[in-house]
């Protein structure tokens, strides 16, 4: 009887593994996660809405990407653009409350803007884009340009001291 009781948990684990193998593997797809995303964004800056969405993601209550319209002062910039698999990007951090900032990703290949950096520390900035949350340390706002695509339907922009870059 003792040998059988030690074998039962191992058998259950083995069978659980087999049932997991019978299902097709699914890769993470942001396209699939955006099915319930709002179709519009606030016409004016709404940092409180953004902060509410951020808290929902941190608490595990929200999934997928969501449109945001935020504003604030630039705290820091990455002075050099970086090349990724989707093109050249510029990065800066925007203060959305006295204690919270968020990373802004600008798709430079898509935007009608001067050479990077076209934003400086202390600039007043307004951003429309897609808020993504992968983890507490991997979150930000991207799709800050005029283009839309299969995975994102809302055109974004960055307005720096009143000058709008799309």
HUDASUL-V493317 format. One record per residue. N is the residue number from 1. RES is the residue in one letter. PSI is psi as a letter, one per 40 degrees, with the letter a starting at -180 (999 if undefined). Layout:
BEGIN
N&RES&PSI + N&RES&PSI
END
This chain:
BEGIN
1&X&d + 2&X&d + 3&X&d + 4&X&d + 5&X&d + 6&X&d + 7&X&d + 8&X&d + 9&X&d + 10&X&d + 11&X&d + 12&X&d + 13&X&d + 14&X&d + 15&X&d + 16&X&d + 17&X&d + 18&X&d + 19&X&d + 20&X&d + 21&X&d + 22&X&e + 23&X&i + 24&X&i + 25&X&i + 26&X&h + 27&X&i + 28&X&h + 29&X&h + 30&X&d + 31&X&d + 32&X&d + 33&X&e + 34&X&e + 35&X&d + 36&X&f + 37&X&i + 38&X&i + 39&X&e + 40&X&i + 41&X&i + 42&X&h + 43&X&e + 44&X&i + 45&X&h + 46&X&g + 47&X&d + 48&X&d + 49&X&d + 50&X&d + 51&X&d + 52&X&d + 53&X&d + 54&X&d + 55&X&d + 56&X&d + 57&X&d + 58&X&d + 59&X&e + 60&X&e + 61&X&e + 62&X&i + 63&X&i + 64&X&a + 65&X&i + 66&X&i + 67&X&i + 68&X&i + 69&X&h + 70&X&i + 71&X&i + 72&X&a + 73&X&i + 74&X&h + 75&X&d + 76&X&i + 77&X&i + 78&X&h + 79&X&d + 80&X&h + 81&X&i + 82&X&i + 83&X&h + 84&X&a + 85&X&e + 86&X&e + 87&X&a + 88&X&h + 89&X&i + 90&X&i + 91&X&h + 92&X&i + 93&X&h + 94&X&h + 95&X&h + 96&X&e + 97&X&i + 98&X&d + 99&X&e + 100&X&h + 101&X&i + 102&X&i + 103&X&h + 104&X&h + 105&X&h + 106&X&h + 107&X&g + 108&X&d + 109&X&d + 110&X&d + 111&X&i + 112&X&g + 113&X&i + 114&X&i + 115&X&i + 116&X&i + 117&X&h + 118&X&e + 119&X&i + 120&X&i + 121&X&h + 122&X&e + 123&X&i + 124&X&h + 125&X&i + 126&X&h + 127&X&h + 128&X&h + 129&X&a + 130&X&h + 131&X&h + 132&X&i + 133&X&h + 134&X&d + 135&X&i + 136&X&d + 137&X&e + 138&X&g + 139&X&i + 140&X&a + 141&X&h + 142&X&a + 143&X&f + 144&X&f + 145&X&i + 146&X&d + 147&X&i + 148&X&i + 149&X&a + 150&X&d + 151&X&e + 152&X&h + 153&X&e + 154&X&h + 155&X&h + 156&X&i + 157&X&i + 158&X&h + 159&X&h + 160&X&h + 161&X&f + 162&X&e + 163&X&h + 164&X&h + 165&X&h + 166&X&999
END
